[in-house]
Amino acid sequence: MNNHSANRKVLISGASIAGPALAYWLDRYGFDVTVVERASTLRGGGYAVDIRGAAREVVDRMGLLPRLREAHVDTRRLSFVDADGAPISSVAPETLTGGAAGLDLEVRRGDLASALYAPLRHRVEFLFGDSIATLDDRPDRVDVTFDSGAHRTFDLVIGTDGLHSHTRGLVFGPEDAFHRYLGHVFAGFTLANDLGLAHEAVTWNSPGRAAVLYAHEPADRVHGFLILKREDFAFDAFRDPQAQRELVAAAFPERSWHVPRLVDAMREADDLFFDVVSQIHMPTWSRGRVALAGDAAHATSFLSGQGSSVSLVGAYLLAGELASHTDHAAAFAAYERRARPFVERNQALATSGGTGLIPGTQDLLDARNAALRATPADLAGPADPAGTGKRAAHNDVVLPDYDHAG
Ligand SMILES: Cc1cc2nc3c(=O)[nH]c(=O)nc-3n(C[C@H](O)[C@H](O)[C@H](O)COP(=O)(O)OP(=O)(O)OC[C@H]3O[C@@H](n4cnc5c(N)ncnc54)[C@H](O)[C@@H]3O)c2cc1C
């Protein structure tokens, strides 16, 4: 596509959202791309993620809007119940997310990954079931060995391997230095859809805790989440799934609403996903010939609702700046200059929502429930008069047209 892209061999680690999005744009600009993914296949299904604001423009430029509209799970209502299970209120999702009704897309993470992967599968080399073992970042190249034993040489390596990024660990050191724990842990799993829920989420709260049933299109199974506040969490003490199950079960002793069903399902789930609610904050996203994108560089946490959108935008900007600069260091610097203010503004959404999903005290919970009972519109705040709210954050980035870069 342009002169700068000749002989640019790029290795991307991680094939979820940021990785395939970056691969798409680099391939479009003429780079020679390899993607290594630890899982043996592209991981499908899963909970739904949001594509809104600037990220919607990115997927539109990729020609993916028709496919993603088909995959849209179309959540129509978010309902809340009190500690006894009595209904409080139901609101439109946009009331809480600050999104744009009719424009935002909400698709299963796996469906988004598949949509990003489909145009690439015959154009880009994918190495499934493998992982980078060592990286030797040299002045003119990066020598890589893989767990499989293979040795390869690349011009650049980009880590898009998520919150607990392996690439980040190899190049920047232990996660502790960059990890900002937001004071909660959660368990996600699926369970039988005995209530016949569809296109909705129902949330039960007590101070510092939430139990959520989240249903996409009508189906036999729904997603369950149990989220709990916990100070100073030592993740290493809970690496064992049984310890994770015990921790979560002990935090939800209530016999009200569907809490016991959720706890039982969590105990038996073969798809349990347990993690901290955390962000990643790094002073810089690159070192030498290695850079990070997506959650690996700047996880925003699900409390922001923006992880996937920010990952799509960051991947677009990184690829575009690499296509626009001969010097990779200049490209990485330009990527950060463009993306960092957007990332930080969206990370801030995770901790700035006064009416949040998990009010931490009885007073905060009462205030949120009162606001919910009064009128759903109250939850949107004063309609964002200064443009400083969520929707502004979702759009607060310039997306240059890089097809003419170089
Ligand atoms: C429960 C939950 C709910 C969420 N809800 C929302 C939401 O509503 N809206 C939203 O926008 N975002 C949401 N998110 C966040 C969103 O899922 C992430 O921000 C997004 O998936 C980040 O994409 P990524 O590609 O950077 O990383 P990930 O999706 O984490 O992908 C990392 C990839 O790297 C692979 N990998 C890991 N280690 C290695 C290795 N050593 N070698 C090779 N590959 C490796 C993994 O297998 C995976 O495929 C949610 C997240 C969670 C956990």
PDBQT file of the ligand as one rigid body, heavy atoms in Angstrom, charges set to zero:
ROOT
HETATM    1  C1  LIG A 501     -16.728 -10.460  32.155  1.00  0.00    +0.000 C 
HETATM    2  C2  LIG A 501     -16.289  -9.379  31.214  1.00  0.00    +0.000 A 
HETATM    3  C3  LIG A 501     -17.241  -8.506  30.717  1.00  0.00    +0.000 A 
HETATM    4  C4  LIG A 501     -16.845  -7.504  29.829  1.00  0.00    +0.000 A 
HETATM    5  N1  LIG A 501     -17.789  -6.674  29.334  1.00  0.00    +0.000 NA
HETATM    6  C5  LIG A 501     -17.424  -5.741  28.436  1.00  0.00    +0.000 A 
HETATM    7  C6  LIG A 501     -18.400  -4.857  27.869  1.00  0.00    +0.000 A 
HETATM    8  O1  LIG A 501     -19.574  -4.900  28.196  1.00  0.00    +0.000 OA
HETATM    9  N2  LIG A 501     -17.989  -3.956  26.953  1.00  0.00    +0.000 N 
HETATM   10  C7  LIG A 501     -16.681  -3.883  26.540  1.00  0.00    +0.000 A 
HETATM   11  O2  LIG A 501     -16.357  -3.093  25.655  1.00  0.00    +0.000 OA
HETATM   12  N3  LIG A 501     -15.738  -4.677  27.062  1.00  0.00    +0.000 NA
HETATM   13  C8  LIG A 501     -16.074  -5.605  28.001  1.00  0.00    +0.000 A 
HETATM   14  N4  LIG A 501     -15.130  -6.410  28.531  1.00  0.00    +0.000 N 
HETATM   15  C9  LIG A 501     -13.730  -6.202  28.178  1.00  0.00    +0.000 C 
HETATM   16  C10 LIG A 501     -13.337  -6.850  26.884  1.00  0.00    +0.000 C 
HETATM   17  O3  LIG A 501     -13.623  -8.236  26.905  1.00  0.00    +0.000 OA
HETATM   18  C11 LIG A 501     -11.836  -6.636  26.686  1.00  0.00    +0.000 C 
HETATM   19  O4  LIG A 501     -11.525  -5.289  26.898  1.00  0.00    +0.000 OA
HETATM   20  C12 LIG A 501     -11.427  -7.001  25.290  1.00  0.00    +0.000 C 
HETATM   21  O5  LIG A 501     -11.731  -8.349  25.059  1.00  0.00    +0.000 OA
HETATM   22  C13 LIG A 501      -9.915  -6.753  25.106  1.00  0.00    +0.000 C 
HETATM   23  O6  LIG A 501      -9.475  -7.362  23.959  1.00  0.00    +0.000 OA
HETATM   24  P1  LIG A 501      -7.965  -7.811  23.786  1.00  0.00    +0.000 P 
HETATM   25  O7  LIG A 501      -7.901  -8.413  22.428  1.00  0.00    +0.000 OA
HETATM   26  O8  LIG A 501      -7.050  -6.694  24.126  1.00  0.00    +0.000 OA
HETATM   27  O9  LIG A 501      -7.694  -8.900  24.933  1.00  0.00    +0.000 OA
HETATM   28  P2  LIG A 501      -8.430 -10.261  25.270  1.00  0.00    +0.000 P 
HETATM   29  O10 LIG A 501      -9.819 -10.273  24.771  1.00  0.00    +0.000 OA
HETATM   30  O11 LIG A 501      -8.196 -10.521  26.706  1.00  0.00    +0.000 OA
HETATM   31  O12 LIG A 501      -7.630 -11.339  24.412  1.00  0.00    +0.000 OA
HETATM   32  C14 LIG A 501      -6.327 -11.743  24.679  1.00  0.00    +0.000 C 
HETATM   33  C15 LIG A 501      -6.003 -12.914  23.755  1.00  0.00    +0.000 C 
HETATM   34  O13 LIG A 501      -4.636 -13.283  23.961  1.00  0.00    +0.000 OA
HETATM   35  C16 LIG A 501      -4.556 -14.681  24.080  1.00  0.00    +0.000 C 
HETATM   36  N5  LIG A 501      -3.363 -15.007  24.856  1.00  0.00    +0.000 N 
HETATM   37  C17 LIG A 501      -3.193 -14.900  26.196  1.00  0.00    +0.000 A 
HETATM   38  N6  LIG A 501      -1.957 -15.269  26.517  1.00  0.00    +0.000 NA
HETATM   39  C18 LIG A 501      -1.321 -15.606  25.367  1.00  0.00    +0.000 A 
HETATM   40  C19 LIG A 501      -0.015 -16.059  25.053  1.00  0.00    +0.000 A 
HETATM   41  N7  LIG A 501       0.897 -16.285  26.002  1.00  0.00    +0.000 N 
HETATM   42  N8  LIG A 501       0.312 -16.289  23.760  1.00  0.00    +0.000 NA
HETATM   43  C20 LIG A 501      -0.622 -16.078  22.780  1.00  0.00    +0.000 A 
HETATM   44  N9  LIG A 501      -1.886 -15.652  23.027  1.00  0.00    +0.000 NA
HETATM   45  C21 LIG A 501      -2.214 -15.427  24.306  1.00  0.00    +0.000 A 
HETATM   46  C22 LIG A 501      -5.866 -15.080  24.758  1.00  0.00    +0.000 C 
HETATM   47  O14 LIG A 501      -6.161 -16.446  24.557  1.00  0.00    +0.000 OA
HETATM   48  C23 LIG A 501      -6.842 -14.159  24.045  1.00  0.00    +0.000 C 
HETATM   49  O15 LIG A 501      -7.298 -14.710  22.835  1.00  0.00    +0.000 OA
HETATM   50  C24 LIG A 501     -15.480  -7.389  29.444  1.00  0.00    +0.000 A 
HETATM   51  C25 LIG A 501     -14.527  -8.270  29.964  1.00  0.00    +0.000 A 
HETATM   52  C26 LIG A 501     -14.910  -9.250  30.838  1.00  0.00    +0.000 A 
HETATM   53  C27 LIG A 501     -13.854 -10.184  31.375  1.00  0.00    +0.000 C 
ENDROOT
TORSDOF 0
